[in-house]
Amino acid sequence: MAGKKASLACSVCGSRNYSKSVSEGQRTERLEIKKFCKHCQQHTLHKETK
């Protein structure tokens, strides 16, 4: 089953570096993952955007 794609934006600079497949079930909060940002050159918190 294919899920919905969500973009992950850096919380520091705001660039959308990653996309991730997420399930379409009832979710109350947005996805937050610590990933490497190529613009900031460091590991930062990336949050799900629409």
N, C-alpha and C positions, 0 to 999 in steps of 0.2 A: 504494500500500500504506500502510495506516495504522500508525503506530508507537505506542509506549507513551508516555504523558504523564508527565513528571517535574516536580515542584515544585522551585523554586529558593528557598532560604532564605538570608537575610542572615547573614553570619558574625559581625556585630557585635551586632545586636539579636535575631536569630532569627526575624523575621517572614517569612512565605512570600509574597513579592510577585509572583513570576513563575511561569509554567508553560511548558514547552517540550516539543515532540514529539521523542522520541529513538528510534533504531532498536533493535530487539530482539536484535541480534547479540551476540556474545560481547564484553563490555566488562569490563576488569579494574579500571578506576578510575571514580570518579564525576565528573560534569561540574562544572567550576568556571569561572564567568564573572564578570568585573567589570562590575557594573551599578549604576544609581542606585537608592538606597533612599529611598522617600518618608518613612519614619519617621526615619532618621538624617540626612536632607538632605545626603547625600554619596555619592560612588561607592565602593562596597565590594565585596568578594568575595562572590559568591553561590554556594552549593554545592547540589548535587542532593540531595534528600531522597526518601524513599519515599512 
